[in-house]
């Protein structure tokens, strides 16, 4: 499955953005999906994930209550709604997917086989 992330941009602190991750080649059905981010000079970190059946989600503590992951399998798209954004949210955001992942490992980037190319998000103070 090929993933294409979009929706990044420049936003002021306190603002909102919605990222999209579109799948092609195969349907998203049956895939657990995740969002990760990587700031300059830092390692890639987990942001959020949604289980393949949409019945479970997980968020990093740093975004809990501000970010929401969702999916529309009919549109083959996963979203990340980001509200109350802060300068520390500045990073390249990546979407990822896998259909064999174990839920306990969803925060590990090594657990995902499929990745999008990333979209830049910049939050100004």
C-alpha positions in Angstrom: 0.0 0.0 0.0 1.3 3.5 -0.9 0.6 6.3 1.5 0.5 10.1 0.7 0.5 12.5 3.6 -0.8 16.1 3.1 -2.2 19.1 4.9 0.9 20.4 6.6 1.7 24.1 6.7 2.5 27.1 8.9 0.1 27.9 11.8 0.3 30.2 14.8 0.4 28.9 18.3 -3.1 28.0 19.4 -4.2 27.3 15.9 -5.4 24.1 14.1 -4.4 21.9 11.2 -5.8 18.7 9.8 -3.4 16.2 8.2 -4.6 13.6 5.7 -3.0 10.3 4.7 -4.4 8.8 1.6 -3.8 5.2 0.7 -3.5 3.8 -2.9 -2.8 0.4 -4.2 -4.8 -1.3 -1.5 -7.6 -0.4 0.8 -6.9 0.8 4.4 -9.4 -1.8 5.7 -7.7 -4.2 8.0 -4.7 -1.9 8.6 -3.8 -0.3 11.9 -2.7 3.3 11.1 -0.4 5.6 13.0 1.1 9.1 12.9 4.6 9.9 13.9 6.7 13.1 13.8 10.3 14.0 13.6 11.7 17.4 14.7 15.1 18.6 13.5 17.9 16.8 15.4 15.4 14.5 17.2 14.3 10.9 16.7 11.0 10.0 15.1 8.3 9.9 17.8 4.9 8.4 18.1 1.9 10.7 18.0 -1.3 8.7 17.6 -2.6 5.4 16.3 -5.9 3.8 15.5 -6.5 0.1 15.4 -7.6 -1.7 12.2 -11.2 -2.0 13.5 -11.4 1.6 14.7 -12.3 0.4 18.2 -9.0 1.5 19.9 -6.9 4.6 19.7 -3.7 5.7 21.4 -2.0 9.0 21.8 1.3 10.3 23.0 0.9 12.2 26.3 2.2 15.3 24.7 -0.8 15.5 22.3 -3.5 13.9 24.3 -6.6 16.1 24.4 -5.4 18.2 21.5 -5.0 15.8 18.6 -7.6 13.3 17.3 -6.9 10.5 14.8 -9.8 9.3 12.6 -10.2 7.2 9.5 -12.6 6.9 6.6 -12.1 3.5 5.1 -14.6 4.3 2.3 -12.3 7.2 1.2 -9.1 5.2 2.1 -7.9 8.2 4.2 -6.7 8.7 7.7 -6.8 12.1 9.4 -5.0 13.8 12.2 -6.9 16.8 13.6 -4.5 19.0 15.5 -5.9 21.7 17.8 -4.3 24.1 20.3 -1.0 23.7 18.5 2.2 24.7 20.2 5.7 25.4 18.8 6.9 22.1 20.1 4.5 20.4 17.6 6.8 21.7 14.8 8.0 18.6 12.9 7.7 16.6 9.8 4.6 14.4 10.3 4.5 10.9 8.8 1.6 8.4 8.5 2.2 4.7 8.7 0.2 1.6 8.3 0.5 -2.1 8.9 -1.9 -5.1 8.8 0.0 -7.4 11.1 0.9 -5.1 14.0 0.4 -6.0 17.6 -1.5 -3.3 19.5 1.1 -3.3 22.3 3.8 -2.2 19.8 1.9 0.6 18.0 4.1 3.3 19.4 7.2 1.8 17.8 8.0 3.1 14.3 9.7 -0.3 13.6 6.4 -2.0 13.8 5.0 -0.4 10.7 5.9 -1.6 7.2 4.3 1.2 5.1 5.1 4.9 5.4 4.1 8.1 3.7 6.6 10.7 2.6 5.9 13.2 5.4 4.4 16.6 5.6 6.0 19.6 7.3 4.1 21.3 10.1 5.5 24.5 11.6 3.9 26.3 14.5 5.0 29.9 15.2 5.0 31.4 18.6 
